[in-house]
Amino acid sequence: MNQYFDPYDADSPLLLKCSCGRNHTVAEHQQELAAAQALTTLQQRSESTEFEAYSNEFIEATLVKALFPQDEVRRRFLRAVGRNTAMAAIATVLPVASLQAMAQEKGALEKTDLKIGFIPITCATPLIMAHPLGFYQKQGLNVQVIKTAGWALVRDKMLNKEYDATHFLSPMPLAMSLGVGSNPVPMNVATIQNTNGQAITLALKHKDRRDPKQWKGFKFAVPFEYSMHNFLLRYYVAEHGLNPDTDIQIRVVPPPEMVANLRAGNIDGYLGPDPFNQRAVYEEVGFLHLLTKELWNGHPCCAFGTSTEFIQQNPNTFAALYRAVLTAAAMAREAKNRELIAKVISAPQYLNQPETVVTQVLTGKFADGLGKVQSVPDRADFDPMPWQSMAVWMLTQMQRWGYVKGEVNYRQIAERVFLLTDAKKHMKELDQTVPAGAYPKFKVMGREFDPAKAAEYARSFPIRKTA
């Protein structure tokens, strides 16, 4: 059997000894040195008063942006009423003060030694970053972040209580709480890890078959059934007249195996997480057909969460985890930090990817595999708010494709699993008018989704599972 050397694979069979005396290559030595320097810079920034002020205002800014997604409308609103009045108005709908308190107050930790699972993809950037930057440690937590092979294993380890918390695909806690695909165990989404950050990647041989109507018979990969990848791919091909259950094949493939399967011709494409879309371009085996932000700009993908039982038994520990991950998300959202972050998380213990691939994903300056260099600054973002309207949309798609049977109490499930607020329930109890702002609307492929009309929306699609 022929052996080959991969400078980005720590387990490669042929390692050349570096002049520093360690058993790694010169390239690995340089990568480690660059990562260490980047980490030092990020740590300095995280300790600066400027970042502390940024972190304190982070939740407020996120809430305002979510309620007023159009930049000009948001600016006019803030100019008209002022920041303090704006936040006072929003606080009547959302628990701003309690969220800010959660990000600042500390109580005695019930548990300090924790295991957190993650899949090696850029979606997990905040959860990963919090480890080398010491954000967990600053909260009094001794955290192991454990690289995991696939989403089914993540699910099983959470169900078996081998992990205390984990990197989830956003729909997974909904499915696990409902007992879809596993025994029912209540799970919660604490924060969204990333928004956007996915793509449809096709094999190079399909450069002249960009019209989805030509994809009948194609084989596609997604990372898991209960994933935004699966739901967005199904939505996309159905909007072009294809039935995803009969006209194409959709296979579950762990993200790290997607490029190899594309190269081998086992699949024609995939809707997958980065950096594996960009890695296909880097390896010259695929091209970016489209970024998923073109389907739904600001869509959630991965989440950070844990079991309801863990939260109930360890409320202060959970709050400390929340603070650490939220702080990392605040840092990841700043464009000036993206190149440094790419250097840190590209390392073998995290993503184990070429730095240039991760940098292209996080900065949004990338080769598309079609001969162009694109500039899309929001290709990936790290907005942490788990809006319940997002959960409602996921439930409509689970229902549409037969994963959930019968009638669905969308809001009850969304509010139980996605930990945003109980404010709407309390306002109803007081006979107060319930504003729609806690459930922001959004557009998927140009069509507005109104969570108040979820059942009607789920039934409205001509292509869906009827049996």
Buried (B, 14 or more C-beta within 10 A) or exposed (E): EEEEEEBBEEEBEEBEEBEEEEEBBEEBBEBBEBBBEBBEBBBEBBEEEEBEEBBEBBBBBBBBBBBBBEEEEBEEBBEEEEEEEBBEBBBEBBBBEBBBEBBEEEEEBEBBEBBBBBBBBBBBBBBBBBBBBBBBEBBBBEBEBBBBEBBBBBBBBBBEEEBBBBBBBBBBBBBBBBEBBBEEBBBBBBBBBBBBBBBBBBBBEBBEBEEBEEBEEBBBBBBBBBBBBBBBBBBBBBBBEBBBBEBBBBEBBBBBBBBEBBBEEBBBBBBBBBBBBBBBBBBEBBBBBBBBBBBBBBBBBBBBBBBBEBBEEBEBBBBBBBBBBBBBBBBBBEEEBBBBBBBBBBBBEBBBBBBBBBBBBBBBBBBBBEEEEBEBEBBBBBBBBBBBBBBBBBBBBBBBBEBBEEEBEBBEBBBBBBBBBEBBEEBEEEEEEBBBBBBBEBEBEEEEBBBBEBBEBBEEBEBBBEE
